[in-house]
Amino acid sequence: MEPVLSLENALGRTYRAVLCTVPGSNIAVYRLDDGVIVYKQGDGSFKDRKGVTYRKSDLREDGAGDAGAEI
């Protein structure tokens, strides 16, 4: 699991997501920079408690695009 990701919602807003550890769990849980908690889904997407879906963004940590590469 990657410790820091860039995730984008359906409206195109990009968030910095930091891996949070959950004792005794193997579920990938990330906290967005606005405090929202998201959970990694089996299909590789991420969802918050309200059901909003996020996907990996092609923006790197420095803000430069890196289309086609895994973050």
N, C-alpha and C positions, 0 to 999 in steps of 0.2 A: 504494500500500500504506500502510495506516495504521500509524504508529509505535508506538502503544500501544492494546491491546484488552483487554476483559474477556471471558474464555472460561470456559465452564462445562462440567464433565464430566457423565456420565450420573447420577452420584450427587447432583448439584446443587451441588457445590463450585465456587466461582468463583475464578478466578486472574487476576492481572494478567499480561498477555503483552506483551513488548517486542520489537519488530522487531530482528533481528540481520542484519547484512549478510554475504553469502557472496561473496567475490571471484569474478568471472567467472560468476556464476549469476543466473538470474532467478526462482529458487524463493523463495517467501516463507517464511522461517524465523523462528520466534518462540521466546523463552526465557520460560518461566513463572516466577513469583516463587519457586517451590520448586526451580528449576534444570532442570526438564524441558524438552527441546527439542521443539517441535511444528512440523509442516509443513502449509502450506495445501494442501488438496485441490482438485481441479477443481470439485467441487460446493459449495465455499464452507465446508466443514467443515475441521477441523484434526485431525491424528493425530500421536501420538508414536511412538517406535520399537517400543513394545510393541503398537501397534494400538489404543490407547485413543483414542476419538473425543471431541472437544470442539466446542462450537458457541459462536457469539457470545452473550454474555449481555446482558440488558437493563439491567444495572447500569452507571451511569456511574462515573467515577473517584472521585467524592465519595461513592459508595455509595447515592445516591438512585436510585430506579427511573426509567426513561424508556421505558416499554413502547411498542413500535411505531416507535421511532426508531433509525436506524443509529448505531452508535458510531463 
